[in-house]
Amino acid sequence: MTDKKARVGIIGAGTVARRNQIPAFQVCDRAETVAVFDRHIERAQALCDQFGIPKAYGRLEDLLADDEINCVSICTGNVSHESIALAALEAGKHVLCEKPMAISVEQAERMKRAAEERGLVFMMAFVNRFRQESILINELREQGRFGEIYHARCGWIRRRGTPSGWFTSRAKSGGGAVLDIGVHVIDMTWYLMGRPKPVSVSGVTHRRIGSYRTRSVAGWSAVGAQDGEFDNEEAASALIRFENGASLSVDISWSINGKEEGMFAKLYGEKAGASVIPAVIYGEEDGFLTDVEPVIVAESGWQNAFEREIVHFADCVVSGCAPISGAEDGLTVQRMLNGIYDSAEQGREILL
Ligand SMILES: NC(=O)c1ccc[n+]([C@@H]2O[C@H](COP(=O)([O-])OP(=O)(O)OC[C@H]3O[C@@H](n4cnc5c(N)ncnc54)[C@H](O)[C@@H]3O)[C@@H](O)[C@H]2O)c1
């Protein structure tokens, strides 16, 4: 039987499920949100009530035994992605997994292997690939507009933007700013570079500011967050080298005493370069330098990127086609992320 719709069970009834994933599933014609599971069943029930979703589950086994569900979206904290993905794949469900894929390379390898063995769709929710700017820059790269991209810089600099709740605890999250926001910009920039094979990483991590009581600042908050342990890094820098000779420099901070810079990605190619957010193409024409700023009027917001991500996932579930952000890419990104931690710990460049 071919599935006509992605009939999804949402796993984890927290902030990203409520704010981004469920609203995106609900506007997708090819998807239907059948159930929500959370170990706090009242959270699952609250989202079912809010969005008119029929079934709330308090046990993973019950959701996975539900034959109406053909796919799941894993929206729990990072440390549970692996165990939930393996159980879902074992139960024959296609998987969409929130970022980061896992908290270690070994976990990501097991997830990739399981998805391949079962022949099911495994897609990483790398939402920034689905921004209009990324889609445009990727098309231009494929058309050869930039020539070979030999260097890139990316980062996400928040002056005071540390998320609250489990994010700051190493045991509960697996890692700090690198796994939380580094993953977004590293994945997006690496994807737009054409996914060269990473061969080495030199990274440093810092924790100097920690918790703060700065007035008038607000950030992402895990559901039910309270002040917790803070033993994760809040900032990191890295240089990643690739097999084709290209390089990527990365700067990340949840908090730093410098100018807020938001998320950025810059590509440097032999023929032209680009800034991704907002999209600007830096070239040369008729002997003059040119800055081309494509006007992206419609559907350029973050939530629109979530909606495109969900449409793509539903398409993959329905048609069986391979996602643009599959397990292989999740694993490669995991190698770069954990490479930053390993290099920082060892105080030297490490080979991947
Ligand atoms: N794509 C994005 O831009 C984006 C943004 C924020 C968060 N995220 C990712 O989404 C995930 C969730 O983040 P959040 O901010 O929504 O967290 P959250 O703490 O608000 O929500 C997680 C929910 O999962 C439940 N949960 C945790 N472990 C569970 C388990 N083993 N079994 C059942 N339920 C469990 C918790 O009770 C909670 O309700 C994280 O991996 C995070 O990195 C992605």
Ligand as a Chemical Component Dictionary entry (heavy atoms), coordinates in Angstrom:
data_LIG
# 
_chem_comp.id                   LIG 
_chem_comp.type                 NON-POLYMER 
_chem_comp.pdbx_formal_charge   0 
_chem_comp.three_letter_code    LIG 
# 
loop_
_chem_comp_atom.comp_id 
_chem_comp_atom.atom_id 
_chem_comp_atom.alt_atom_id 
_chem_comp_atom.type_symbol 
_chem_comp_atom.charge 
_chem_comp_atom.model_Cartn_x 
_chem_comp_atom.model_Cartn_y 
_chem_comp_atom.model_Cartn_z 
_chem_comp_atom.pdbx_ordinal 
LIG N1  N1  N 0  14.879 23.574 14.443 1  
LIG C1  C1  C 0  15.013 24.527 15.335 2  
LIG O1  O1  O 0  15.204 25.672 15.003 3  
LIG C2  C2  C 0  14.938 24.180 16.789 4  
LIG C3  C3  C 0  14.634 25.178 17.730 5  
LIG C4  C4  C 0  14.615 24.805 19.074 6  
LIG C5  C5  C 0  14.854 23.515 19.465 7  
LIG N2  N2  N 1  15.164 22.569 18.532 8  
LIG C6  C6  C 0  15.471 21.195 18.934 9  
LIG O2  O2  O 0  14.255 20.560 19.293 10 
LIG C7  C7  C 0  14.461 19.679 20.370 11 
LIG C8  C8  C 0  13.513 20.048 21.508 12 
LIG O3  O3  O 0  13.779 21.358 21.935 13 
LIG P1  P1  P 0  12.667 22.183 22.772 14 
LIG O4  O4  O 0  13.208 23.538 22.965 15 
LIG O5  O5  O -1 11.339 22.008 22.148 16 
LIG O6  O6  O 0  12.722 21.373 24.173 17 
LIG P2  P2  P 0  11.596 21.293 25.281 18 
LIG O7  O7  O 0  12.279 20.877 26.530 19 
LIG O8  O8  O 0  10.773 22.525 25.281 20 
LIG O9  O9  O 0  10.648 20.105 24.786 21 
LIG C9  C9  C 0  11.027 18.768 24.803 22 
LIG C10 C10 C 0  9.841  17.928 25.239 23 
LIG O10 O10 O 0  10.218 16.561 25.079 24 
LIG C11 C11 C 0  9.843  15.831 26.239 25 
LIG N3  N3  N 0  10.807 14.733 26.385 26 
LIG C12 C12 C 0  12.153 14.837 26.586 27 
LIG N4  N4  N 0  12.717 13.626 26.587 28 
LIG C13 C13 C 0  11.731 12.730 26.381 29 
LIG C14 C14 C 0  11.692 11.319 26.270 30 
LIG N5  N5  N 0  12.798 10.592 26.361 31 
LIG N6  N6  N 0  10.497 10.735 26.055 32 
LIG C15 C15 C 0  9.372  11.483 25.971 33 
LIG N7  N7  N 0  9.332  12.819 26.042 34 
LIG C16 C16 C 0  10.506 13.449 26.259 35 
LIG C17 C17 C 0  9.898  16.818 27.383 36 
LIG O11 O11 O 0  9.021  16.422 28.444 37 
LIG C18 C18 C 0  9.433  18.109 26.694 38 
LIG O12 O12 O 0  8.043  18.281 26.795 39 
LIG C19 C19 C 0  15.935 19.788 20.750 40 
LIG O13 O13 O 0  16.665 18.739 20.150 41 
LIG C20 C20 C 0  16.353 21.122 20.154 42 
LIG O14 O14 O 0  17.733 21.175 19.806 43 
LIG C21 C21 C 0  15.190 22.874 17.215 44 
# 
loop_
_chem_comp_bond.comp_id 
_chem_comp_bond.atom_id_1 
_chem_comp_bond.atom_id_2 
_chem_comp_bond.value_order 
_chem_comp_bond.pdbx_ordinal 
LIG N1  C1  SING 1  
LIG C1  O1  DOUB 2  
LIG C1  C2  SING 3  
LIG C2  C3  SING 4  
LIG C2  C21 DOUB 5  
LIG C3  C4  DOUB 6  
LIG C4  C5  SING 7  
LIG C5  N2  DOUB 8  
LIG N2  C6  SING 9  
LIG N2  C21 SING 10 
LIG C6  O2  SING 11 
LIG C6  C20 SING 12 
LIG O2  C7  SING 13 
LIG C7  C8  SING 14 
LIG C7  C19 SING 15 
LIG C8  O3  SING 16 
LIG O3  P1  SING 17 
LIG P1  O4  DOUB 18 
LIG P1  O5  SING 19 
LIG P1  O6  SING 20 
LIG O6  P2  SING 21 
LIG P2  O7  DOUB 22 
LIG P2  O8  SING 23 
LIG P2  O9  SING 24 
LIG O9  C9  SING 25 
LIG C9  C10 SING 26 
LIG C10 O10 SING 27 
LIG C10 C18 SING 28 
LIG O10 C11 SING 29 
LIG C11 N3  SING 30 
LIG C11 C17 SING 31 
LIG N3  C12 SING 32 
LIG N3  C16 SING 33 
LIG C12 N4  DOUB 34 
LIG N4  C13 SING 35 
LIG C13 C14 SING 36 
LIG C13 C16 DOUB 37 
LIG C14 N5  SING 38 
LIG C14 N6  DOUB 39 
LIG N6  C15 SING 40 
LIG C15 N7  DOUB 41 
LIG N7  C16 SING 42 
LIG C17 O11 SING 43 
LIG C17 C18 SING 44 
LIG C18 O12 SING 45 
LIG C19 O13 SING 46 
LIG C19 C20 SING 47 
LIG C20 O14 SING 48 
# 
